[in-house]
Amino acid sequence: MTQPLRFQPVYQTHFWGGDRIAKFFQRKNVPTRVAESWELSASPEGMSISTHGKSLESLVREMGESLLGRGQDLSRFPLLLKLLDAREPLPIEVHPTQPKLFYAFGPSQTYLGLKVGLSAKHLHTSAQAGTLPDRLQTLSFPRGSLLYIPPGTAHALLAGSFGLELTVDSTPAYRLYDWNRTGFDGKPRPLHLEQGLLALSEAAHAQPAPALLEQESTHQIFRLIDVPFCFDKVRSESEYRPRLNPSTFLIFFCEEGTGELFCDGHAEQVQPGMTFLIPAAAKEVQFYGRFTLLQISLPGKENH
């Protein structure tokens, strides 16, 4: 099976969610206060089911390296791709071992790391006193930019942020502060102060700068980051043929525009908000139309 794979979104409702995922991408039958739309997930908390009725987990088991790529870990699908709509600020949390990427569909803002001169020891008292946000740096970034959140960095997207998030599947997160809110059950959500403070890193990290990879009359490719994943933005004026590598799958998300996708004899319409998973065994892939695509592949595998 080398046809492009599409999956049903798994919607996650939270008190901080909004309605932009439905409105921006013209989706129907979407619950209210959707905070996240899991586009590709092998997590038991929100397993992706293909339009052919198969779970992503079962597809990995059946297809193996023809889906994931030669030399890859075949035990699970490695990434979690989701859309995020923050009507209210998200909880402040830290991921101890894996980074996170956030691509902005509109002007967005985040807390990211400690203010200069502060260390992790300052945060315990601040978290208990409810003043943790005052200890963190605030970063604003425009539409179309990519935010890199290193492991061990306290962070929280702020109200109004809207975009696409990419992480390693099953990445643990420790919640440090939740704005004294309660969940839908009326109870405060648990915090993980001890684990989170132990996981904090005080190292500073520069944000990635986009680099032009390829310029043709038919398309442009910008590399937004290549570690921990290759994350590219493709602007097609008429046609785009990605270079394929049997050692990695490709993920495409259509941000805007319309067109068609052809993969080994299979055709799909391309519209904003659609996510496609191209198996590593695909032999020929072509896009036709005028659109902006986000292209993702596994680290160390050059694809464009």
Secondary structure, 3 states (H helix, E strand, C coil): CCCCECEECEEEEEEEEECHHHHHCCCCCCCCCEEEEEEECCCCCCCCEECCCCEHHHHHHHHCHHHHCCCCCCCCCCEEEEEEECCCCCCEEECCCCCEEEEECCCEEEEEEECCCCCHHHHHHHHHHCCHHHHEEEEEECCCCEEEECCCCCEEECCCCEEEEEEECCCCCEEEECCCCECCCCCECCCCHHHHHHHCCCCCCCCCCCEEEEECCCEEEEEEECCCCEEEEEEECCEECCCCCCCCCEEEEEEEEEEEEEECCEEEEECCCCEEEECCCCCCEEEEEEEEEEEEECCCCCCC
